[in-house]
Amino acid sequence: MDIRLLRYFLMAAKEQNFTKAAEQLHITQPTLSRQLAALEEEVGTPLFLRGSRSMTLTEAGLLLKRRALEIIDLEEKTLDELRIKSDLTEGTVTIGCGEFAAVEALAEICRRYKEKYPLVQIAIHTATADTVYEMMNKGLADIGLFLEPVNTEELDYIRMTESDHWVVGMRPDDPLAEKEYITKADLIGLPLILPERLSVQSELANWFGKDFKRIHISFVSNLGTNAGVMAAHGLGYPVSVEGAVRYWRKDLLIQKPLFPKITANTIFAWRRNIPYSLAVNRFIEEINAFKA
């Protein structure tokens, strides 16, 4: 599949009009129409629902748009890596991570790294573990920061032990805010907001033990910030690792630790036996030096 055709397709999908897309691409409208018709013939299915003044994407078109964006991103990343001079560390290091307290360790690693290699750009993607893992498998992310448990079968990694702590979020005027810590008995019957990942929920299930069946799960959330918004509106109590919510204004949301205490390990991971750019290899060296 021609990269140039994918760029034509993405522009047409963005403009939803062949004439406007052709103007942006600096080609004629008939040329664009022929090229996209050839693309549809190649993939064997219509990509556009054509109207009198505009068009929309079909189901197949939506799928191709998602994949085309990934392909273009990967192509640009690959070209950047190939252009790097052997005697100069530059390019991009792409990192995928969730909202963990261990991101502070990442920030310190990045600070040290940028002092040594100021020409390297660091791209940080905040996402769930499943999304970060998929990005790494597709070559769209170099480094992943994961909360355990996570499948490390095909990864090399460094573990940050007890780097995150489980807490409960609540409004500062909530009766639980007066407590030093929160127990299982405090949470029974309350509307709870849990992490979406089942493997992470299992950690909480172990903590509750037989009482896990008695809790009321009102929401699940893949990232902690939106769970914090729900809590600030009095809709529930997010139970999760500290994450980004601890940086909220204390007049909106506070956090209290669970008791008995639960800690969580975080890992910095990268795919095993993959040839990385000089910039990425030196970032991995910085991770190892930070942990040493």
C-alpha positions, 0 to 999 in steps of 0.5 A: 500500500502506497504511503502517498495514497494513505496521505491522500486518503487522510487528507480527504477524510479530514476535509470530507470534501475532495475539492478542499482536500485536493487544494491542500495537497496541491493536486487537481480534484480529478487526480485525487478522485482517481487515486482514491478510487484506485485505493478503494479497488486495492482494498476491495471495499468502499472507503467513503459514502459520497454525498452531493457536497461532502462525504463520510467514512464507511466502517472500512474507512474508519478502520483504515484511517486509524491504521493509516495514522499509525503507519504514517507515525511509524514511518516518520519515527523510522525516518527520524531514527535513520537520519541520526548522525552516528556521532550525535545523539538526537531524534525522539524517545517515545514513552507510554505511561499511566498516571502513577506516582512513579512518573516522578521517577520518570521526570528525574530520569528525563531531567538527567537525560536531557542534560546529556542529550538536549537535542533529543525530543521526548514524547510522552503518551498517557494511556492505559497499560493495554494501549501502551503495550499495543503501542510498543508491539507496533513500534509506536512507543519505545519505553513503557511505564507499567503498574504491576501486574503486567505480562513481562514475557517479551520485555526487559524491565527495571522494577521500582518496588513499592513506588505507588501506594493505594489510596481513597479519594474524597471531597475535603468536606466528606466525613471520611476526610477526618480519618487518618486512614481508611479501612475495609469497614469504612468502604462497605456500602459506599459508591466506589470508583475502581480501576478498569483493569481487571488485573489491578482490581484483583489486587484490591479484591485480595485486600478486601478478601471475602468482603469484596462481594459486599462492595458497591462498584459505581464506576470504573475508570481507565485513568485516575484524573476522570475518576477524580472529577467524578469524586469531586462531584460527589459521585463516588470514592476512587480507590486506586494508586496515588497517581495524578490525582494527588496533584489536585487542589486540596480544596477539591479532592484529598486522598487517604491511605488504605489500612492495612497498607497496600503498595504497588510496584512499577516497571520501566520496560522495553521490548527484548531483542529489538534494535533501538536508535542511539537515543533510545539505547541511551535512555535505557542506560539512564533508566538502569543508572537511575535504579543502580 
